[in-house]
């Protein structure tokens, strides 16, 4: 209450004090029952404030608050005067109001699966005493679980304006989501003989914990060739490496796609518990000698490796292309769950062109050294797609290609044909090999060759026929006259008339 004290006398008032009279319905607030004022000159005044509390049984309505003023004059004469202050008393309903006013967590952020200490401050902000106050930390999707002292904590009675601090030992839920999470808090107490309950919440900052997990990689693989053909058998050698920080246990390697009953075959990694699985083998590569699933066991963390080999056969009807051979890894996690990783090994398959080749006439056998012979090679595309032919080259190991060493070719349509002609002349006797190389572009736009060889034998040509020896003429005797009638004598001889 605030009032003004005025000196209405003819002398200054010295040592002025004002006090609340005892025994009434009003008592001093905070233990302060009076106040000392400065000296008041004649006609002077001073404003005074006193705090009072009305008794619980003070009737509602106008009421008087008696006060006493004491002072003296400059001669030391003491004076006392009484006054009454009028106030209006209004009845106020009494109620308790218990609230959570402050909290803090240790550690902050809290770690899933570990203990945490939460310090709370509870205050009664009402005007009535709250009896048997209880604090319960629980609720739907609770982040904090009961610790060694449970999840309910008594605070006793709280008077109006009083507060109480508690340390709550709790445990953070192991699968709590990271980040700020809401934690329900319930406060209950007795007031006017009835149990009251208020609900509040705390925001708990949960740390993001990365659990140690295995991470399996297809470190390397090899199938023994740069490219395969339809129908080829090959051995796939692969190396798996665990670069994670936890071991992969009970590892199963399946050469195919594995789908669980929850449809989780396409995820890279992930965990699943229980359920059935179905395996779909590759339609391009069929495993041989085993069922396509290999039990490996454990691969240690931090670089553990395992090397596997599996024999396959390429489907004979596949077209050229780069195919993925699925490699599915299934293993158990350190926490007891299971995980699956889907890897792929890329395999190059090139289907050779369906090109039929035929010599129109066989090579002469034997061939004659120094005599050229023809090579006429017919090319026929018996496939359903064109062949991108580029060039044909002809070589021999025992002679010379005197014609047709190189022939430019073009695309050969389905059912189309082409000719390669050359002339070969053996230079030495012995085996003769004619090599025809067909250059073309395969289905992956890469240069390829088809090498054809034909063998014969070269022999020396036969020697020329021998000529008869020359006939020597008989010389005529010297001194005899030459008979000029030689023809006449011959005729007479034939007729038997001469000698």
Buried (B, 14 or more C-beta within 10 A) or exposed (E): BEBEBEBEEEBBBBBBBBBBBEEBBBBBEEEEBBBEBEBBEEEBEBEBEBEBEBEEEBEEEEBEBBBBBBBBBEEEEEBEEEBEBEBEBEEEEEEBBBBBEEBEBEEEBBBBEEBBBBEBBBBBBBBBBBBBBBBBBBBEEBBBBBBEEEBEBEBEBBEBEBBBEBEBBBBBBEEBEEEEBEBBBBBBBBBEEEEBEEEBEBEBBBBEBEEEBBBBBBBEBEBEEEBBBBEBEBEBBBBBBBEBBBBBBEBBBBBBBBBBEEEBBEBEEBBBEEEEBEBEBBEBBBBEEEEBBBEBEBBEBEEBEBEBEBEBBBBEEBEBEEBEBBBBBBBBBBEEEBBBBBBEBEBBBBBBBEBEEEBEEEBBEBBBBEEBBBBEBEBBBEBEEBBBBBBBBBBBEBBEBEBBBEBEBEEBEEEBEBEBBBBBBBEEBEEBBBEBBBBBBBBEEEEBEBEBEBEBBBEEEEEEEEEEEEEEEEEEEEEEEEEEEEEEEEEEEEEEEEE
